[in-house]
Amino acid sequence: MQTQLSLSAIGQIINGQHENPASLLGAHPISYQGEPATAVRSYLPEAKSAWIMDNASGQRRPMRQIHPAGFFEAICEGTLEAGLAYEIDHNGAEADASHDAHSRISNQTNNQNGETVEPSKSNVIDPSAVPSILTDFDRYLIGEGKHHQLYDRLGAQVRVVGGVEGVHFSVWAPNARMVQIVGDFNGWEGSKHALSGSELGIWELFVPGAKVGDKYKFRLLDQHGHWVDKTDPMGFASELPPLTASVVTDLTVHTWGDSDWMEKRAEWNAMHEPMNVYEVHLGSWQKGPGRAHGWLDYRDLAKRLVDYCHRMNFTHVELMPVNEHPFSGSWGYQAVGYFAPTSRHGSPEDFMFFVDYMHQNGIGVLIDWVPAHFPKDTHGLAKFDGSALYEHSDIRQGEHPDWGTLIFNYGRNEVRNFLIANALFWLDKYHIDGLRVDAVASMLYLDYSREDGEWVPNQYGGRENLEAMDFLREFNVAVHEKYPGVVTAAEESTAFPGVSRPVYDGGLGFTYKWNMGWMNDTLEYIHKEPIHRAHHQNDLTFSLIYAFTENFMLPLSHDEVVHGKGSLLSQMPGDMWQKFANLRLLYSYMWTHPGKKLLFMGGEMGQWNEWNDDDGPQWELLDFDTHRGIQQLVADLNKIVIENPSLHQLDFSHEGFEWIDSMNWQDSALVYMRKGLDGSAPILVCCNFTPVVREGYRVGVPQSGHWKEIFNSDSEAYGGTNMGNYPGCNTTGVSHHDRPDSIEITMPPLGVSIMRFEG
């Protein structure tokens, strides 16, 4: 029986250069002497002889070695059942069986009498005979760009085929000429494991013997004829940077214990519940010995953060990007491993523990998600198969001029599918409670940070990125439909309408939008010396004109304490006392303003230094009363928001806010009321933005009775002068501010007094 293969085709298989090895290897029907037959072929470079076993009949047939490099073939009469197993005899093989990717056979050895002991034979699976991991329905969804569980198909999937354990590797690279898988399981020799392509542009291969913990990469012959090693775009874990290989990982090993949290979350109302968010950079929040750069592991971080959040009354943490990134100085915003939690703090299971532990202790976990751009690192997504696969090919659409990064092509089905599947992956596999989407403004506008002639208008001649808008709507619909209770928040700095309005109502569908206008106006106001503030009252009152057009979150994030801006405390004007008083005033005003709250780490203790990712917060400052006072103030403000429905139930409705006096610009004073749903005690907030104590200050109130002072930012406990109204004030029967009654209070200097109606 003569082989029907050409020497050239056999050589391409041996050299790992055949574009579709499955078309030659495995079992294939042929015609032999006019009769139907089956050619069974296998490339077994470390075997000297081989047999095939027909699983249906149990018949054993020898294979002929038709090339000395280890290419075997058997031509059998008739047809054979699918799922053939091959018995391999390694007697005489020169290769070390510990490197054999096809079997688990031992080398020839001698017994105690010096007699030769033949190695046993072992049934193995021919990788090329293993059917695709993709079903017809998978292919249909992928073609439509709607496969939201794509992470269960592509990448490195641990499988058992025919009783043999291994890993099924697959990758989307439609313009690659050839694809190999290299890793610990084959000595990083790509010719041993060439993947087969399909009409979808997906290459795949099952590798017996590959296992959890093996490092690997995809080796691509790109469309330009260059070989390049790429990290798995859907790899679940990565080596510790600066190493860049992906790591085979089983994401089913963790036993979750947060079922109570998950059940309650599904019923959680993001509009009416309190949300005090602590933004954290895990690499610098706290340091410890034992790991590179003092990085703490996820398990240790979880326990420390739970204790701290309980002490500080934060309801959620928001983690700066946890996906794998090669450069620590990017803080995770230049991601390469979109499906891999950074190995700087441990394994994927360790990060599962982190989230699980937070949930079991009542703390929600949000993460930063970065679909706006990705870096140019050669091992990442950039020019993945030699073409602009994930990014736009036109530099006017495909590259950020400010950041030197690449922009995703949101108009491509496969790219939208990749990103949406990635978002859902974190919610599915890691139980994440929310995604803060970075740099949304840069996604929405084609001319973002570009001059005339440097951008391409949309089909209507406008500047809006219609494809990005469609992507964001699709993302939000998928998240909210599949995971009730999960929130999405947009970092969007323009007046783009409807960011946090439902998609069915013409919006983008986010739960929240960061109120960058409030942040900029408030900081610009508070930076001014108090003597000048009287002429800038509108900087404070303007936010209430648009406060309820979106579901706003008020952020004092990491962006406000980097790049030469200094820390929040150092930005405050005045002498030492005024700096601390102004910071207490800023926080008190923020926590009583409509909107959910977010504060970056270090701000809660009033640190002096600008944040950098090497040093983190200045914990040593808590040895000083003034800094402990700021910390206690933030903890108390968080608690007050949680315990008083009027400060959180109607954050996004004009019914939850009422001006008492917004016009007293001469005194730089603001008085307003926060209200909740029926039955909630109203909250009166009195703000004095000057260092002058204002005694006998009359404030109109809508209800007669006792108004209890529940908070005073000038309390001695916070480092203030203790000018206030404890335990409270009774109404005087004098109408004022167009209200039927009033109280007389002492307005603390650079301070806020919060009063609650007690009846």
N, C-alpha and C positions, 0 to 999 in steps of 0.2 A: 504494500500500500504506500503510494507516494503522497507526500504532503501537497496540498493545494496552495500553500503559502509561498510567496517569493522570498528569497534570501533578504531582499531589501526590507520587506515588511517585518521579518523576524528581527533584523538588525535594529529597526526603529523601536520595537518592543524592548529589546535588550538594553538599548541606550536611553530608554525613557523618553523617546521623542515621537511616539505615535500619538496622533491627536485624539484617537478613540480606541484605546486598548481593548475595551469590552467588545468591539466588533470582531476581534480575532481570538481573544482569550475566552475561556469558558466553553460551554457546549453550544455548538452551532450546527444546524441541519445542512447537509450537503448531499450531493448525488454521487454515488460511487458505483461504477459499472452499471449505470442505468437504474440503480436501486436506491431508495432513500437510506441515508446513513447519517451518523452524527460524528462530527470531529470535536474531540475534547482536547483543549490545549491549555497549558499552564506554564508560566515562567517561574521556575523555582531555582534561583541561582545557587542555593546552598544544598541542593539535593543531588545525589548521584543517580538515583533510580526512583521511579514512582509508579504507582498503580492507581486505577480508578475503581471505585466501588459504586455500583448502581444500587442506590438505596431502596429501590422498589423490588429488585429481584435478588439482591444480595450477591450478584455475580461480580467477581473481581477480574479486572483486565489490566494487563501491563501497558504502560505508556512507553513510547520510543523517544529517546533523546535525539532530537533532530538538529540541535545546535549545542556545542560543548559548553556554552555559557549557562546552560540549565533550562533550555526550552524543550518542553515535552509535549507529545501529542499521541492520542489514540484515536483511530477511526473505527467506529463500531457500527455494526449492521443495525438498521432500524433506528428508532428514536429512543432516547433515554429520558427518564423523569427528571424534572428540574431539581436542583438542590443536591448535586453530586458531592460526595466527600472523597478526598484523595488520601491514600495511604502513602507516606513518604518514608523511604529507608535512607538514613543518613550515613550508612556504612561507607567509609572512605571519604566523606565530605571533609574538606580542609577548613571550612569556616567554623568558627566557634558557634555552637548551637545557641548560646546565650544571646547571640545577635540575630538569630533566625526569626524573622517576622511571620513565618508561615506555620511553625509547629513548636511544640514544647518538648522536643526529643532530646535525650542526653547524648553526649559523645561516647564513642567506643571506649570501653575501659577493660581492665584486667581484674580477675577475682583474686582471692587469697592464694590460689595455687598457680597464679601466673597465666591462667587460661584466658583466652580472648572471649569476652562477653559481647555478643552482638547487641547493638542498640535495638530497643523495641520500636515497632512501627506505630504511627499515630495518625488518626483521622484528622485531617485539617480541611479548612474551607478555602477554596480558591477565591481570592478577592474579586476576580472578574466574573465569577459565577453568581455573586450575590446580587439579588435584584435591587433596584433603586429604592431609596428610602422614601421617595416622593410618590404619592398616589396620584391618580388622575385628577382628583379634586384639589390636591395640593398644587398641581401644575396649573389648573384653571385659576385658582386664587392668586398664584404668583403672577401669572400673565395679566391679571386684572389689577395687580398692585394692592390686593386686599387680604393678603395672608397675614393676619395679625399675630399668629403664633409661629412666625417664620423661624424664631429661635429654637423651636422644637424639631426643625428639619435641617437647617444649614449649620455650618460650623463643625464641631466635633461632638458627635452623638454616641455615647456609650451604648453598645448593643450586644446582644447574644444571638448569633446566627448558627443554626444547626448544632446547638450546644457549645459553640465556640465563642468565647468572649473576645471582644475587639472594639474598635471605634470606627464609625462611619464618618468619613470626612467629605464635606461638600462646600463649594464656594461658587459665588456668582462672578464670572469673569468672561463675558461673552466675546471679547476681542482678543483673548489670549490664544496663542497658537497651540500651546501645550501647558498642562498643569501637572505638577508632581507634589507629593506630600513628603516632607523630610522631617525627621525627628529622632528622638532617642530610640525609637523602635526599629529603625533601619540604619543606624549609624550615620544619619543625615546624608544618605546616598539616595538621591531622587530617582535614579533609574529603576530602583526596585519597586517603586509604587507610583506609577503614572495613572492619573485620573482620567476618566472618560467623560466627554462633554455631551451636551444635549442641545436640542433646538432652543431651549430657554437660556442657554448660555451658562448653565450650571454644570460644574464638573464634580464628580463624586467617585468615591472608592471606599469599600470596607477593608480595613486592615486588621486581620486577626492578630491577636497578641498585643496590640497597642492597648494601653491601660491608663487609668486615672493617674495623674502625676507626670505623665510623659510630656516633654516639651516638644513643640512642633512649629512649623511654618509651611505656608504654601509657596512652592517655587514655580514661578510663572515664566514661560517664554512669551514675552509681550508681543503686541502687534508689530513692534519695530524690530523684533528678532533679538531682544536683549533678555537675558535671564535675570530675574529679580526675586528676592525672598520677601514675602509679605506676611505680616501678622494677620491672623484670622479676623476678618471684620466682625464675626460673631463669636469670637473666642470668649469663654466664660471666665478665664483667668489669664494672667500674664506673669512673666518673670519680673523680679524686682528691677526697676530701672537703675542703671542705663541699659540693662539687658532687655531684649525686646520680643523674645519668643512667646507664643501662646502656650497655655498649659491645659491638657485634657482634664476636665473637671466634671464631677457628678453633682448636680444641683439638687438631688433628692435625698441627700444624707442627713439633712437637719430635720429634727422633729420639732415642729412649731408648737408653742404653748400659749399663743395669743388669741385663741378663738373668741374669748369674751370681747376683747378689744375690736376684733374684726367684725363681730356681729353688731356691736354698738356703733361702729363707724358707718356701717351701711345705713343706719338711721340718723346719722349726724347731720345737723342742719348748718351748713357753712355760713348762712346768712345771719343766724341769730345766736350762735354760740361764741363765747370768748375765744380769742386767739392771740396769745402773747408769744411771739416767735423769737428764739435766740439763734442768731446766725453764727455758725461755727466753721472754722477751718481746722479740720481734724489734725493736720500736721503740725500745728503750732499752738492749739488751745492749751494743752499742757504737754510737758516733756517728761521723759523718764529714761532710765538706763536700760541697756539690754538690746536695743534695736538701733539700726543706723539712724543717725541724725537725731537721736532721742525720740523717734516716733513711737507713740504708744500703740499697742494692738487694739483691735476693735473691741475685744472683750473687756479690757481694762478701761477703755474710753467709755463704754456703755455704763459701767458701774459708777464711774466718776461723774459722768454727765447726768445720770438719773439723780444722784445725790444733790448735785448743784442745781438742777432744774427744780427739784422739790423745794430746796431752800429759797430759790429765787422766784418761785411761782410762775415759771414759764410753762406754757401748755405744749409747746412744740419746739423742736430744734430744726433749723434749716441748715443742711450741710452744703458747703461749697463743693463743687463737683467731686464725686467719689469715683468716677470712671477713670480707667487707667490713662495716664498721661506721661509722656517721656520727660518733660521739663517741670520740675517742682515749682519753679518761679512763675509758671502760668497759673498756679493755684487750681489746676484741673480744667481751666476753660479752653485749653487746646488739647482735645481728647483724641486718642488713637483707639483705645479699647472701649468702645461704647457699651459693650455688654459685660465688662470686667470691672468689678470694684478694685481700686488700686491695691496692689500687693504691699504697699508701704506699711499697711496696718494689719496685714494678715491675709487669710484665705477667704474665698467666698462664703464658706460656712461660718467663719468668724464674723463676717458682716451680717449674715443672717442672725447670728446670736445677738449682735448689736441691736438690730431692729426689734427682734423678739423681746429682748430684755427691756428696751424702752417701752414697748407696748404693754408688757406685763406690769409695768410700773406707771402706766397712765400718761406716757409722753408720746406725742406724735412725731413722726420723722418725715420731713420734706427734704428733697434734694434739688440742687441746681441741675438743670438739663440744658444742653447746649446744641440745639439743632441749627444754629445760625451759621456756623463756620467750623472748619477743622484745619489742622496744621499741614504743612507740606512734607513732613518727615517721610523719607523714602520707604520705610517699612509699613506705613499706614495706608490710608485710603487714597492719597494723592496719586493720580495717574495709575490706578490700581492695575489695570491690564495693559498699560501703555497708552490708554485713551483717557479722555476726561469722562470717567465712568460715573463717579459720584458728584463731581463738580461741573460747572458750566465750562465749555471750551472757550467761550469769548471772555477775555480778561475783564471786559467792561461789566460783565455779569458774574464772573466766576472768582473774583479775588477782591478781598477787602483792602482798600488802599491804606487804611490806618494800621491794621493789625498784621498784615502780611500773611493772612490765612486764606483758605479757599472757601467758596460758598457752595452749598448744596444746590443741585439742580432740582428744584421742587416740581418742575413740570414732568419729570420722569417717573413713571409708575413705580419702578423698582426702588428708586431713591426714597420716595414717599413711604413705600412699604417698609423699607429698612428703618426709617426714623420712627414711624408710628409703632412698629413692632418693638423697637427699642424702648420707647416710652412705656408700653404695656408690659414689657419684660420686667422692669423694675417693680411694677405694681404686682405682677403675678409671682415672680420667683422670690422677691425680697419684701413683699408686703408694705412697700413705701406708701405713705399717706398723701403725698402731694408732690407736684413738680413745679418748680419755679423756672420759667422759660427765660433764658438769658437773651439779651440783645434783640428783642422783638422788633424794635424800631428799625434796626438795620435790615431785617427781613422784609418789612412792609414797603420800603421805599427803594426804588431802583436807583435813585440819585443820592442815596445815603452817603454822605462824606465825599461826594464827587462833584467836580466842576462840569460846566457845560461841555458837551462833546465826549465826556468820559462815561456816559451811561446810555442804555438803550431803552427808549420808551416802550410801554406796553402796546398792545394791539390797537388801543384807542388813542394813543399818543400821550397818555398820562404817565405819571411817575410812580403809581402804585404797582407793587409786585403782585399781580393777580394770582399767579401760581402759588406764591407763598401764602397768600390769604386763604386760598382753597385748602392748602396743606394744614394750616393752623385750625381751620374749621373741622376738617376731617379728624385731626388729632384730638381736639376737644370732645367731639361727638363720641369717638371711640372710647376715650378715657371715662367719660361720665356714664355712658351706657353700660360698659362692662364692669366698672368699679364704683358703684354708688358710694358717696361719702368722701371719695378722693378729690382733692382740690388741685386746680391749676392756677398759677399766678404769672402774669406777664410783666416783665420789666420793659415797659413801653413809655418813652419819654415825650411823645408828641401828643397832639390833640386828635389823633386818629379815633373816629367815632365807634362806639359799640364794642370795644375790646372785651368787656365783661358782660356783654349782653348775649342772650341765647342765639344759637345759629338760626333757629327757626324764625327769629325776629330780626334777622339781618346782621347779627353780631358775629364776633369771632369765637365766642363760646367759653372764654376763660371764666373761672370762678372769681378771681380778683385781678385787679390791675394795680401795680405799684404807683403811688401818687407822687411822681417825681416833681410835679409843679408845686405841691405843698412843701416838699422837702427843700427845693431850691429857694422858694420865697421865704420860708421860715428861717432857714440858715442865713440868708442874706439879711433878714431883719435882725436876728439875734446877734450877728457879727457887729452891728452898729453900736457905738457908745449910747447908753440910755438917753443922753441929752438930745440926740438926734432922732430918736425913735418916733417922737410925736409927729414928724413929717412923713412917716412911712407906715401909718396904721393900715393902709390898704394891702400891704404885703401879708398881713395876717388875715384880714377879713375876706380877701379875694377868694381863698380856697373854698369858702362856704357858698359861693355863687355856683360852683360846678361840683360840689362835694358828693352829690347824689346822682350825677349823670353816669357814674360807673361804680362798681363795687371796689372801693379803694382799700389798699393796704398802705399804711404809713411806714416808709422805710428810712431808718438811719443805718445804712448798710456799710459794708467794707469799702465801697466806692467813695465814701465821704471821709475816709481817714487814711488815704494812700496818695501816692504821686505828688507829694509835697504839700498836701492840704493840712497836715498835722492832725493830731487827735481832736476829738470834739472839745475836750476841756481846754486844750491849747488855743482853740479857735475863739473861745469866749473872750469878750473885752473886759477891761478893768483890772483892778488889783486882784490879789489872791482871793480875798473873800468874795469879790464880785464874780470872778471866774466860776467858782463853785456854785454860787447862788444862781448865776445865769444858766448853768448846766442843769441844776435842779428845776429851774423855771421851764427850760426847754422840754425836759422829760415830762413834767407835770402837764404842760399844755398839750403835748403830743398824746399822752395817755387819755386825756379827756376829750380830744378832738374825735369826731366820727371817723371810723375806719379801724381795721385790724392793725396790730402793732408788730414791728420787727426792729430789733436792735442787734448790732454786731458786737461780738465778744470784745471785752475790754472797755466798751462804753459804759457798762453797768458798774464799773468801779472808778470811772473817771481817770483813765490812765493818761499820762503825759505824752508818751512817745507815739509817733505815727506807727501804725501797724506794719510789720513786715513778716513774711512767712518763716523767717528763721527764729525770731524771738517770741512772738506771741504776746499775750497780755502781761502786764507788769504786776503779777500777783503779790510781789513784795510790798506794793503800795498799801495793801490792806493792813499793814502795821500802823497806819496813820488814821486818826479819827475822821478826818475830812473825806478820805476815800471810802472808808467803811460806811460813812454816812450816805454817800452816793449809792453804794451798793444796797443799803437798807431801803433807801427811797425807791429804787427800781423794784425791789422785792415787794414793797408795800403797794406800789402802784399796780403791779401785776395782780396782787391779791384783791385790791379794790375793784379792778375791772372784772375779775372773775365773780366776786361776791355781789356785785350790784348790776342787775339786769339792765338798768337804764344806761349803763356804760358799754353795753355790747349787743343788746337785742336788736336795736334799730340803727346799726352803724350805716346802713345804706338807704335810709329813708328820711325824707325831710320831717317826717312825724317824730323822729327821734332827737331833733335839735330845735332849739328856740333861742334866738338872740334876746337877751335882756338889755344889754347896752353895748353896741359896737361902735358908737360915735364919739366916745370920750378920748379923742386923740390927744387932747392937751395933757391928760394924765397918763397917757399910754396904758390905758386900762381896758380890759375886755371882761364882760360878764355874760355868761350864757348858761343855758339849761340843757341837760341831757335827759331824755325820757325813754322809757321802755314800753313794753306791751301793757295792757290793762292790768292794774294792780301793782305795778312796779313803782317804788318810791322815786320821785324825781330828784335829780342831782343838780345842784347849783355850783357853777365853777366861776371863781373870781380871780382874775389874773392881773398882777401889777408888774409892768415891764420897766419900772424905774426903781432905784434904790431908796426912794422916799416912802416912809411909813405913812399910810393914809388912814387916820383914825376917824371914826364916826362916818364912814363911807356908807351912804344909803343905797340900798339895792332893792328894787321892786321885785316882789314875788307873787306868784299866782295863787298861793294858798296860805291861809292864816294858821299859825301854830308855831311849833318848835322846829327849828332847822339846826340839826346837829353837825358840828364840824368833824368830819371823818378823816380829814387829811389836811396837813399844812406843810408845804415844802420848806418853810422857814423853821420847822421844829428843831430843837436842840439835838434830837436824835439823828438828824441828818446833817448837822453842822451849822444850823441856822441860829437866829437870834431869839427865837421863840415868841415872835410877835404874831398873835393870832386870836382866835375866838373860842378856844376850848372852854366849856364843853359844847357851846353852841349859842344860838340867838333865838329869842322869841320875836314874833312880829309885833309891830308898834301901832298898827291901825292906820298908818299914814300911807296913802296911795303914792306910787312913784313908778317911773318908767312905764306909764300906762298900765300898771298892775294895781289891783285893789288894795294891796298891802305891801309892807316893806320891812326890812331888817336893817339895823345899823351894824356894820362890821369894821374890823381893823384889817386893812389890806396890808399883808406883810411885804417888806421890801424885796424886789426882784423875786416875788413869790406867788404861789397859788394856794388859795384856800378852797377846799371842796366841802360843800354842805349838802346834807341829805335831809329831806323832809320826813319828820318823825310823827307828824299828826298833831 
